[in-house]
Structures are given as structure tokens and as C-alpha cells.
Amino acid sequence: MKKKLMRTNYSDKVLLGVLGGISRYFGIKPIILRVLFVIGLIPTSFLLIIPYTILSYIMPRERLEEDRK
């Protein structure tokens, strides 16, 4: 059985691809996750930027088609 990995998503990337990768992993629309993230920034005094930045370094990058050859 092939293991499903969470990766940053280059094809659906706005900033660093973290939310696009998470949405692909869980099978939800990226816009929903992005709106929830922006709404969550306000009550947390923008502290959600810290885990977002950490995830951008930890999550493996999605391979481009040219890299797969």
C-alpha cells in the first residue's frame, strides 16, 4: 500500500504552498482552508504565521514533472 504524504503544492500555491498541500492531503478545497487561516489570524494576533512558517520548512516539496524524469 502506498503511503500518502503531505507535501507543499506548487500547482495550487499562493504563498508557500503549505495550505494547498494540506488541503490536497485532506481532500478539501484550498480556498476553504485559506479563508479559515485568515479568519484565525485575527484572534491569535497573527501567531498562526509561526506554525505556517515552520511547516513551510518541514513539509517536503512537491516534485515538478520535469524533476520526475
BELCOR-V763408 format. One record per residue. PHI is phi in radians with two decimals (NA if undefined). PSI is psi in radians with two decimals (999 if undefined). Layout:
# BELCOR-V763408
PHI;PSI, PHI;PSI
This chain:
# BELCOR-V763408
NA;2.34, -1.42;2.28, -1.38;2.31, -1.49;2.17, -1.91;2.54, -1.56;2.17, -2.31;2.74, -1.17;2.61, -1.98;1.93, -1.31;-0.57, -1.30;-0.41, -2.18;0.79, -1.68;2.38, -1.94;-0.92, -1.93;-1.35, -2.05;-0.06, 1.55;0.06, -1.17;-0.90, -1.18;-0.59, -1.13;-0.69, -1.20;-0.72, -1.13;-0.73, -1.16;-0.63, -1.17;-0.71, -1.07;-0.76, -1.60;-0.10, 1.31;0.59, -2.03;2.89, -1.27;2.36, -1.07;-0.57, -1.10;-0.60, -1.12;-0.81, -1.15;-0.66, -1.17;-0.71, -1.14;-0.76, -1.09;-0.65, -1.13;-0.80, -1.14;-0.72, -1.11;-0.65, -1.25;-0.34, -1.15;-0.62, -1.15;-0.96, -1.23;-0.35, -1.65;0.15, 0.95;0.74, 1.14;0.34, -1.28;-0.27, -1.17;-0.25, -1.17;-0.53, -1.14;-0.93, -1.15;-0.53, -1.08;-0.79, -1.15;-0.72, -1.09;-0.78, -1.10;-0.57, -1.14;-0.48, -1.55;-0.56, -1.41;-0.75, -1.17;2.33, -1.16;2.61, -1.40;2.55, -1.26;2.38, -1.34;2.42, -1.42;2.77, -1.02;-0.63, -1.18;-0.55, -1.29;-0.42, -1.34;-0.31, -1.40;999
